[in-house]
Amino acid sequence: MASYDGWELLKDDQYPEREKTLGRGGQGVVYLARSPEWVKHRGIAQKKVTEHLIQATSSQFEPLGLSKYLFELGAPDPIEHLGALKQFVIPSDDKDEESKAIGRLETEIRALQTVNHPAVLKLLHSNLGQRFVVTEYHPHGTLAQSLSLLRGNALGALEAFKVLVEGVAEIHNQGAIHRDIKPENIFVTPRGLVLGDFGIVFFEMGSGARLTSTYERVGSHFWMAPWAYENARLSLSQVQPALDVYPLGKVLWSMISGKNGFPFWEYDRDANNLEKMFPDDPNMPLVNTFLAKCIVREERDCLFSTVAMMHKELDELIYKVKERRGPRPDGAKTWPCRVCGKGAYHPAATPAGAPVDMRGQPLMLAQITGVGITDRVPFSIFVCDHCGHAELFKAYS
């Protein structure tokens, strides 16, 4: 059995002669592994079982003790003592490619060691010489496997997405750019979304050596910024944060639509348009306005040159969506229209001759629970400055 610094590969439940794999890719294989601490703990339990069995025919036999250790050995391993062990497969027949592959492994280890954020995968162990790393294990799988979780739930998706954006912002703060953001590389965990797979991360302050043969054509076509995909050899100075902004926008679209991406930048095409998918949800025009600033054809059209700018706009969007659910407009300046989602409500003039209270608020006929019909309830009338939709709100003191 291969040695992994005390980490032990678990066997597959269906095929006990094989190790349990979590995934395979061009860079290697990911296995489910048990921590050295838990391996030691199980070793002690196995020794105790042997001791109890030896005493099975003697007066010193303790069946409850045997049951205790058998239960420990048969119970599932605690999540905190499991890890995802990635064994890199690096070809040695081409020295140039081998050197680049080792460089990518060093960069991935550096990225995982450098960034400390709840939305970024944690490194548990690494061994460059033996070419493997161990990261935390998330049994609930990836976002790609759970896209139905927040389908149609704009506010829920935005709030979950915000934590992910904060994680990417921290990656950028450490001088790195991820370059492979997509639902398959995002884990669903109890603490929220967690971004993993730093295999093609780029450090802005690196040595300048290229680590791929066609350096920029890495990642996935659907998720890669168009200006990076179409330029065969983007210069190092052009590897900018917007390369992560573009796929982040697509991830948000996927979370709300429940679909795993779409070709190119056509978020507003009828088949992809959130407003068409959810025509009765007034939040979708607001989301589309946000997407228009990051899912773009040309880099110059990306209005979020940094993830920090995206985060600021996201905060404002979440505020608008939350306010939309509130009981009344806030000063009639920032509260968006319930119908078009594009305009804002403003107070309308009181009709001539309409009865008003002492503050000038119009008095209108209303059915109030527990009161009955009354004409002494003050209401404020607000009109959307975009579509003209009128809304009544109870006047507040």
N, C-alpha and C positions, 0 to 999 in steps of 0.2 A: 504494500500500500504506500502511495506517495506521501511524503512528509510535508506538512504545511504548518510548521512551527507550533504543533500541538492542536491545530484545528483538525477536526475529523469530519470527513464527508459522510453524509447520511445516505442510507440505502433507499432505493426506490421501493415504495410499498407494493407495487404490482410486479416489479422485476427485482427481487432482492439481490440478484447477482450484479446489478448495476448501481452506480451512484445516482442520486436524485438530482436532475438538472433543472435549473430555473430558466435557462435560455441559452441560445447559441447565436453566434454572430461571426462576422469576418475577422474579429480580433481574438476570439476565443470562446470558452465555455464558462457558464456561471453555474456553480453547484450550491446546494444547501449544505451548510456546515455547522458543526457544533463547536462551541467555544472551548478552549483548553480548560477553563475552570469547571465547566459542566462535564467534560470528558473525565476529569479527575473525580468529580462527585459521583458519576456513574460507576467509575472503577471501584470506588469504595463500596457502593451499593452491591455491585456484583460479588465483591469479596465477602460481604456480609451474608449474601444469599448462600454462597458456597459453605461458609462456616455453619449456618443454620441447617443446611442439608446434611452435613457431616454428623450433626447432633440429632438428626431426625429419629434415630432409634434409641437415643439415650434419655435419661430423666431430665437432662438439661435443655431439651428441645423446647423452643418458644415459638409456637405457630403464629402468634400475633407479630412477633419480630420478623419472621420470614415474610408474612403477608405485607408488612410495611415496605420492605425493600423490593419485593416483587412489584408492588404497586408503583413505586418510584421508577423502576426500570420500564414498566409498561406504559406509564403516563406520557403524554406529549411533552416534548422539550419546551421549557419556557421561552417565549419569544426573545426575551432579553439575552438568552444564551445561544441564539442562532445568528448566523450571518450568511450573506451572499458572497461566496468565494469565486472570484473571477480569475480563471487561469488563462493567461494570455498565450496564444499560439503564434510564435514569431518565427518565420522561415529563416533559415541560415544559409540557404544556397545563394542568396543575393546579398552581399555584405552591405550595399547601400540601403536596400530596403530594410534589412535587419536593423541597421543603425537608426533609421527613421522610426521604425516600430518601437524600438527601445526608448527613443526620445519621446514618443507619444505616451508610453507608459509612465515615464518620469514626469511628464507634464500632468497626466491625470492624477498621479499620486500627490504632486505638489498642489494641484487645485483642491483636492479633497482635504489636504492638511491645512490649507490656507483659509478656506471659507468656513465660518462657524455661524450657521443660521438654521432655525427650525425647518425652513423650507428647502434646505440643501442636504443631500444624502451625507451621512456621517461615515467617516473612515474608521474602521475598527483595528485594522492591521494591514501591513504591507511588507513585501519582500521583493525588492527589485531583482536581486540575484536569481531567485527562483521564479520570478515573473508572475506574481499573483498579488491580488489585493483582496481584502475582506471588508465589505461594507455592511451596514445594518440591513436586516431582512424585513420586508414588509409583506405579510401574507395576504393582504387584500388586493394585491396586484396593482396594475397600472390604470391610469385614467382612461386609456384606450379600451380597457375591459369594463369600464364603469361609466360610460358616457351618458347613460340614461339617468344617472343619479340626480342631476340638476337640470334636466331638459325642460325648457320653458320657464325656468325659475330664474329670472334675470337678477334679482337681488341676491339670492343664494349663490349664484355663479360668480357675481361680481365680488362678493365678500371672500369667497374661497380663492378666487383669482388674485385678489389683492395681496394675500400672503405670499403667493408664488412670485408676484412681481417684486415684492420686498426682498425675497431670496435672490432673485436675479440682480437686483440693485446692489446687494452685498457682494455678489460675484464681481460685478463691475468695479465696485469700490476697491477690491483687491487687485485690480489691474488685469482681470481676465474677462474673456468673452466666451460664452458657452458654445454657440454655433450649432447646436443640435437639439433645440427645444421642440418637443412634439409630445402628444399624449402617451406614446409608448415609452418615453423616458421620464414620465411623471408618475410617482407612486401615490396611491390613496392610502392615507394613514390616519390614526386617531388624532394626530396633531395637525392634520390638514394635508394639503398637497406638498409633495417633496420631489424636488428635481434631482435626477441622477444622471448617470452616464456622461462622464467628463472626458470621454476618449478623444475628442477632437477640440477640446478647449484651447483657446489662444490667449497667451499672456502678452499684453501690449509692450512690456519692458523686456521681452525675451531677447535671445542672442541674434535673432533675425534668420536663423537657419530654418529652411523649409522642412516640415515633417511629413508632407504628403507629396506624391509625385505631381499631381495637379492640385495644388495646395487648397484652392478655394472650393473646388467641386467635391465637397464633403457634406454629409448630412443627407436629408431626404428631400427629394425634388419638391413635393407638395409644401414643405415647410420652409424651404430655403428662400431667402430674399431674392427676387428676380435679378437684381443687379449683380448679385454674387454668382448666381447660377450661369448667367450668360457671359460673364467675363472669365475666360479660361484661366488666366493667371492674374487675379486681382493683386495689386501691390500690397505689401504689408501695412502701409499707411492707410489703406482703404478698409482694413478690418476694423470696423467701428461698431459701437453699441447698437446701432440701428439694425445690425444683423440679427440681434436677439429680439428687438422690438417687433419686427415683422412677424415672426412665428408666434410670439406671445399673443398678438391680436388674433391669429388663427386659432390658438388654443382656447381663447375666450369664446370665439364663435362656436367651436366644437362643444364646449361645455353647455352652451345654451341650446344649440340645435340638436344635440344628441348624436351628431354625425362626426366621423373622423376626417375632418379637413375637406378641402375642395381644390380643384386645379387653379393654379395661378393666383390672381388677386381679385377674382370675381365674387366678392362677398355679397354684392348687391344684384347679382343676376337673379332672375325670378326663382330659379331652383334653389338658390342659396340664401335668398333674402329673408332675414329674420322677421321682417314686417309681413311678408307673405306667409311664412310658416305659422306665425302667431298673430293673426290680424286683429284679434280682440285685446291684445296687450299693448297699452299705450307706452310701455317702457322700451319697446323695441326700436322706435325711431331714435331714441336717445342712445341706445347701444350702437346702432348703425352709424350715428354721427361720430362716436368714439372710434369705431373700426375704420372709418374713412380716413382717419389721421395716421393710421399705422399700416394697414394692408393696402399698399400702393405699388404701382408699377415701377416708379423711379425713386431712387433714394432721396432726391431733392424734394419730393412730395411728402416724405415722411415728416409729420409735424412734431413727432417725439424724437428728437435727436439723441436723447438719453432716456434710460428707464426711469430716472427720477422725474422727468417731465411727464412720462406716462402715468406714474404713480400719483402725481398731483392732480392730473385730469381725472384719474380713476376715483380719487377721493371726492371730487366734485360731482361725478356721475352717481356715485353711491348715495351722496347727500340728496341729489335730485330725486332719485328713485324712492328713497325713504320718505322724503317730504311728500311725494305723490300719494303716499299711503296715510298721511297725517290728516287731522280733522279740519284744517283750515290753511289758507296761504300765509306765508310769512312775509308780511309787508307787501304782498302782491308784486314782488319784484323777481324773486328767484323760483317761485313755485311753478312748475311746468304744467301745461295743459293736459288734462286727463284723456283727451281725444286724439289730438295730433302729436303730442309729445314734443313739439318743436317751439311753440309759443309759450308765453307766460301770461298768467292772469293779472288783470289790472282792474281796479274798482270802477264800476260803471256809474254814470250820473244817475241820481234819483229821478225817476219820471216826474214830470210836472204834475202837481196836484195830489201826489201819492202821500198817504199819511206817514208821518215820521215821529220818532221818539224825541226825547230832549237832546240827543246827540246828533240828530239829523239822519239816523238810520231808518230806512223804510220799514213800516209795519205791514206784514203780510199774513194772509190766512194760512194756518198750518195745523196739522194734526200732531199733537204732542202726547206721547204715552203718559197716562196718568192724569192728563189735564183735559183732554178732549180737543175740540176745535176752538181755536182762539185767534183773534186778530191783533193780539198785543205782543207778539213775538218778533223782535227785531232781526232782520236779515240783511246781509251785505250781498250785493250782486257784483260778480266778477266776470269779465269777458276776456277771452284769449286774444292776444294781439296778433296771432297768426291765422287762425281758422275762424275766429268769431264765436267759438263755443261759449255759451253763458252758463254760469254755475252759481247756485245760491249757497251761502254759508251763514250759519248762525252767527250773529254779531257777538264779539267778546268784549268784555270790559277791560 
